[in-house]
Amino acid sequence: MEEQQEIKELKRLVEYYEKVIKNMSVPIIPSIVPRTILVPIAGFIYRERFEAIRTKVLQYAAEHRETEAVIFDFTGVNTEDVEAFDYNELASELSQLNSAQKLMGLRPLYVGFNPRFAREIVHAGIQVELEVYTNFRAALTVLIKENAGSMSTIK
């Protein structure tokens, strides 16, 4: 009987850690640029992870209606992190992520794609209409220039 109790406790512990990992897999960081958030993406990416990203960002936007722009930073995604992912599927997931943000009235920006990541998506022959910048700084620079008038209100 003690073994059964131990198994139940271990299952509860696994469920708890799965929730912790899920929450940590989609951090949302408010930016210094008004109405802009950063979503850094690192590690393995897969269909369920994209679903979690879409869901969490959309929930955040619903709760923080002032949010206008979302910067998705893929700098932390290595080639190995996407090797198991079919690039056609990856392009489809990016397209869905982009569409969901736009339907909420958000401006999605993407940064940090590695060369192989970009090459494989293009090689797959899939058209994905994304606003892409080399890095986070480049995207912020564009947003700062566009928000020049409202930037003076930051204290």
N, C-alpha and C positions, 0 to 999 in steps of 0.2 A: 504494500500500500504506500509506503514511503517513496518508492520509486515512481509511482504514478503522480504523486504530489510534486516530486522534483521535475518530472516531465512537464507538468502543467506550469510550474513556475518558470521553467526555461522557455516555454512557448510564449508566456506573457512577456518575458524579457526580450525575446526576439521581436515581438510585435512592437514593443516600446522603442527598440533601437531602429527598427524599420521606419517608424514615424519620425524619429530624430534625423535619420539620414534623408528622408523625403523633404523635411523642412529645410535642411541645410543645402539641399541640391538646387534650390532656387532662391538665393539671397536677393533681396531688393534693397538698393541703396539710393537714398535721395541724393541728387547731385547739387553742386553749387549753382548750376544753371537753373533758374526758376522753372518749375513745372516739368522737370526732367528727372527720370530715374535711371539707374544703371542696374543691369542684370548680368553679373559675371557668370560665365558658364565654363566650368572646368571639369575635366575627367570624362568618363565614358558618356556618350550620348546615344540614346535609343528612343524608340517610339513612346514608351511610357514617360520618359523624362521630358520629351517635348510636350506631352499632354500636361504634365505637372507644371511646366513653365508657362504654357498658355493659360491654364486655369489660375495659377497664383498671380500672374501679372494682370489678368482681367479682373480678378477679385480685388486686387490692390487698386486698380484704376476706378472700379466701381465705388470703393470706399474713399478714395482720394480724387474726387472729380476734377481737381485743378491740374492733374497730371495730363500733359500734352505729348511728351516725347519719351520714348523708351530706347535706351541704348543697350543692345545685346552684345556683350563682349565675349567673343570666342577665343581670345588669346590663350586661355588655359586649356584648350582642346588640342591635344597632340594628334599626329597622324594615326598612332596606334589606337587612340580613343574612338576612332570612327572606322577602323578597318573591318569590323564585323558588320557595319551598317552598309546596306545597299545604297549607293549614291543616288539612284533614282528615288528611293524612299526618303533619303535625306533631303533632297531637293523638294520633294512633296511636303515634308514636314516643315521646312523653312517657308514654303509658300503658304501653308495653312497658318503658321505662326504669324506671318506678315498680314494675311487677310483678316485674321481675328483681331489684331491690333487696330487695323484701319477701320473695321466695322465699329469699334468702340470710340472712334474719333482720335486715336492715338497715332503718332508719327513714329514708326519703328525705324531705328538705325542699327546697322550691323557693323561691327569692327572685329579685327583680329583673325580673320580667316587665314589659315596657313596656305602656302602655295599649292600643295597637293590637294587639299580640300577644295579649293577653287577650281583647279585643273580637272579633277574628277567630276565635279558637277557640270562643268562646261562639256567635258568629254561625253558625259551621259546624254548630251543633247537636250537638256531640259532648260527651258527659259524660266528664270526666276527673277521677277522684278523687285529688287531690293535696293534700298539706299545704303551703300556700303562705303566705309572709310577705312584707311589703313590701320588706324589705332584709335584708342579712346580720346587722346589729345586732339586729333584731327576732327573728330565728330564734335567734341566740346567747342573747339574753335569756331566751327560753322554755327553752332547754336548760340554761342556768345555773340557773334557778329549779328545774327538775326534778332537777338533779344537785347541789343545794345541799350535801348531806352529803358527796359525794365531792370537791367543789371544794376543801375544806380540805386535801386531800392534795397539791395542786399546789404545787410549790416553784419 
